[in-house]
């Protein structure tokens, strides 16, 4: 990812910054851009089975030189800082005003919509520098072109560009619909390293729980849960979108590409399972932490209770012999006060009571190794010897 992504700054609570919203009651198609968005830069990749042109353009008038000359023209716009650029692109490709509105308002969920002569996709791409944040990627599929709009420079499309430049892959001959699949598949695959990082953090937190009970563990678990929730919602939106593409016939998407979208649906289901497993593991670790804290408190209370129980009879004996009744006033008053062995006898009696209680507690298994109730840390990681029916996720986009 490019360093420009650092411009997305988290708030004090680490939440994603709020996007600008149009005034309630505004006309449909109203464009309102974020003033912090960088100015747009346009990259054109036009290709066919044997030809390839790749260039950056500084004038929208030059787009007409590429669209139509090749089987597929991919126009990528980095930055949404100019309304004029969106309006001119919309006029050139005859885009619906609602499409331009969704491109400009970058708080959309993943979805797919069909318009006259075009299919419109909204995707959300994770930002590695800020795991709680996602960036909106807008994709327009036309008859012989693909438009992509990004909030900031830097993306996960380098493998797709490499396949286009290679010249021997299916992407050079399959058409613009396959290019859209490759882009969506690359975005989907970019979530798996993020999930791996969550699993690594969970393993680290588990080790910390088993070693010592740090108060920061609870904060780390809740922070991780807050990071997981938006990605779980996004993954479910992806499942709805790919289910529609698999179930319904969409214009401009050929039957040869539908099977690849089924592959995206499978990967989305796997992503949802991994995110749900991470959330359940986090909940299990929180329960383990609370159980360990409760067990520690029980151990402390047991020690205090045993100590108090031992000293109660000793205090009773000391209290009796501390009354100091005058023996001259009555023969019934404390005869041990004048006894030669009275003081050693009092100590012997108190120690005998304490020792007897300790023997009794051990015999009842309230103390000692058999009475220890420390929680043995059970690993939350999956058992490597346990068979699993979940297939390994792939690490790169398929051809």
Secondary structure, DSSP 8 states (H G I E B T S, - for coil): --GGGGGS---TT----------TT--TT-----TTS---EEEEEEE-SS-EEEEEES-GGGGGGTBTTBSEEEEEEE----HHHHHHHHHHTT--HHHHHHHHS----SEEEEETTEEEEEEEEE-TTSTT-EEEEEEEE-SSEEEEEESSS--S-HHHHHHHHHSSSGGGTS-HHHHHHHHHHHHHHHHHHHHHHHHHHHHHHHHHHHH---THHHHHHHHHHHHHHHHHHHHHHHHHHHHHHHHS--TT--HHHHHHHHHHHHHHHHHHHHHHHHHHHHHHHHHHHHHHHHHHHHHHHHHHHHHHHHHHHHHHHHHHHTS---TTT-TTS-GGGG-TTHHHHHHHHHHHHHHHHHHHHHHTTSSSGGG---------S--TTS---S----SS---
